[in-house]
Every structure is written in C-alpha cells, then in structure tokens.
Amino acid sequence: VGCMLITLLKHADRVKIACMAQLVNTIAPIMTVTGGSSWRNTIFYPYLHASIYGRGCVLNSVVKSPAYDTVEFNDVPCLENVVVFNEEKEELTIFAVNRDLEEPLLMETDLRDFPGYCVTEHIVLESVNVDSVNTMDNPNNVVPHSGGKTVIEDGTAKSVLNKLSWNVIRLGKK
C-alpha cells in the first residue's frame, strides 16, 4: 500500500483522483465487528500519513538503489520513495519503503536546496514478523513508532530504513 501511494504521489501531475476498493472488501483499513470493537489494519497507517503529510509539490527524485529479481521482473529497486515539499508550512516529507527482506538500507537525500531544514520526525511502520497483523484481540500488534534514524550531515539527510519498512521522514525549517 505504501508503494502504491508513493506511485500515486509521483504521478500527481496526471492522477487527479484515486479510489480504494478495499473500503468494501475484507482488507479495509479499519475493521469492525457488528456490535463489537474496531481496529486499524496495518494499511491504515500509510493512508493516514500520505493524507496528512503528502500535501504540497512532489519533487523529482533521482534514486539509486540495490535491486533484486523476481519471477516476472528484473532489477526491482529495494528502495521506493517520493519527496513532497509543502512551501506554505516550510516542510519536506520523504515517504520511503525498503522492500529488502533481510537488510536495512541507507537512504541519502540531498538537501542543499533546503538550507536550515532539520529532522522533526522519522516515523516507521515495521514488524519483526512479516506475517504480523492487527486483530480485534491484538489491535496494536503493528503500529507506527517515531524511532526512525535520520541525521543531517553536510546538507545530506542520512536515513536508515529497516528491512520491509514504511518510513515517513519529516523535515522542517529551523
């Protein structure tokens, strides 16, 4: 879902509206039980983050990433990302997914055109177990945390993206 949202943002100049079929299927972002409780599926969080922080101008990114092969495709990049600049709020948001099944990935973002910006938050959605889900009995099994690691050195944001993780790196002007 995070990769799909990144793709939609990258093509925001052409995609004017997108629908989410999951609203009526069994994998909805918010699940409910008749007469019972509700809980957020893991896909809820990328939608939430893109809705809140994905506002502004999408910047063109040049991405170099390790890659892997699948049965159908060769050279699939491990890193999928997009950067959104909200000029009004003086905020940059980097959405990034590390698809690697086993290793963290170092992502470097050139910030020379944004002097004075600092990291305000690095949100991560991840789980040790790739099959982890949220359920009625365990609604907070997989939830985002602000424990991401991003530092800015010499005009470059250096972010560690844990394996199989959704990342929202927020930067603001000092």
C-alpha positions in Angstrom: 0.0 0.0 0.0 2.9 2.4 0.8 4.4 1.7 -2.6 1.1 2.3 -4.3 0.7 5.6 -2.5 4.2 6.6 -3.5 3.4 5.8 -7.1 0.2 7.9 -6.9 2.2 10.8 -5.5 4.9 10.5 -8.2 2.2 10.8 -10.8 0.1 13.5 -9.1 0.5 15.7 -12.1 -1.6 13.2 -14.0 -3.6 11.3 -11.4 -6.4 13.6 -10.1 -8.4 11.1 -8.1 -7.9 7.5 -7.0 -10.4 5.1 -5.4 -9.7 2.5 -2.8 -11.6 -0.8 -3.5 -10.6 -2.1 -0.1 -13.2 0.1 1.6 -15.8 -2.6 0.7 -13.6 -5.7 0.9 -12.2 -7.8 3.7 -9.0 -5.9 3.9 -10.3 -2.5 4.8 -8.1 0.0 6.6 -10.5 -0.1 9.5 -12.1 -3.3 10.6 -15.2 -3.7 12.7 -17.3 -6.4 14.3 -21.0 -6.0 14.4 -21.9 -4.9 17.9 -18.2 -5.1 18.9 -15.0 -3.2 18.6 -13.0 -1.8 15.7 -9.3 -1.7 14.9 -6.9 -0.4 12.3 -5.3 -2.7 9.8 -1.7 -2.0 9.0 -2.6 -0.5 5.6 -4.4 2.3 7.5 -1.2 4.0 8.5 0.3 4.7 5.1 -3.0 6.2 4.0 -3.1 8.3 7.2 0.5 9.5 6.7 0.0 10.3 2.9 -3.2 12.1 3.7 -1.7 14.3 6.4 1.9 14.8 5.1 1.6 14.3 1.3 0.3 17.8 0.6 2.3 20.2 -1.5 4.5 19.9 -4.5 6.0 16.5 -5.4 9.7 16.9 -6.2 11.5 14.8 -8.9 13.9 12.4 -7.3 16.9 10.6 -8.7 17.1 7.3 -6.9 20.0 4.8 -6.9 19.2 1.6 -5.1 20.2 -2.0 -4.8 17.8 -4.2 -6.7 16.5 -7.8 -6.8 14.9 -10.1 -9.4 11.5 -11.7 -9.2 10.0 -14.4 -11.4 8.3 -11.7 -13.5 10.7 -8.7 -13.2 14.4 -8.0 -13.2 16.2 -5.2 -11.3 13.3 -4.2 -9.0 14.7 -1.5 -6.7 14.7 -2.2 -3.0 14.0 1.5 -2.3 10.8 3.2 -3.3 10.5 6.8 -2.3 9.0 10.2 -3.1 9.6 13.7 -1.6 6.8 16.3 -1.1 7.5 19.9 -0.4 4.9 22.0 1.5 6.1 25.5 0.8 3.4 27.1 2.9 4.4 25.2 6.0 8.1 25.0 5.1 8.1 21.3 5.4 9.6 18.4 3.4 8.3 14.9 3.8 10.0 11.9 2.4 7.9 8.7 2.1 10.1 5.7 1.7 9.7 1.9 1.6 12.6 -0.6 2.0 11.5 -3.8 0.2 14.6 -5.7 1.2 13.5 -8.9 3.1 16.7 -9.1 5.2 18.7 -5.9 5.3 18.3 -2.3 6.4 19.0 0.3 3.7 20.8 3.6 3.9 19.0 6.3 2.0 20.8 9.6 1.4 18.8 12.7 0.4 20.5 15.8 -0.9 19.1 18.8 1.0 21.4 21.5 -0.3 18.4 23.4 -1.8 16.8 23.4 1.6 19.3 25.0 4.0 18.3 25.3 7.6 16.0 22.2 7.5 16.2 19.7 10.3 14.6 16.4 11.1 11.3 16.9 13.0 10.3 13.2 13.0 11.1 9.8 11.4 8.0 7.6 11.6 8.5 3.8 10.9 5.9 1.1 10.4 7.5 -2.3 10.6 7.3 -5.7 12.3 9.8 -8.4 13.1 7.4 -11.0 11.6 6.3 -10.2 8.0 3.0 -12.1 8.7 2.1 -9.9 11.6 -1.4 -8.3 11.5 -3.7 -6.3 13.8 -6.7 -8.1 15.0 -9.7 -7.5 17.3 -7.8 -9.2 20.1 -4.5 -7.5 19.3 -5.4 -4.2 17.7 -1.9 -2.6 18.3 0.3 -5.5 17.1 1.8 -3.4 14.3 1.7 0.3 14.7 4.0 3.2 13.7 6.6 4.5 16.0 8.9 7.5 16.0 12.1 5.6 16.4 13.5 6.1 12.9 17.1 7.1 12.4 17.7 10.1 10.3 20.5 12.6 10.7 21.6 15.6 8.6 25.3 15.9 7.8 26.8 18.4 5.4 23.5 19.0 3.5 22.6 15.4 3.3 19.8 13.5 5.2 21.1 10.0 6.0 18.2 7.7 6.9 18.4 4.1 8.0 15.4 2.3 6.6 14.8 -1.0 8.4 14.0 -4.1 6.3 10.4 -4.3 5.0 9.5 -0.9 6.4 7.3 2.1 5.6 9.0 5.4 6.6 7.8 9.0 6.8 10.7 11.4 7.3 9.6 14.9 8.2 11.9 17.9 7.9 11.1 21.4 8.8 12.9 24.8 8.8 14.6 25.8 12.0 
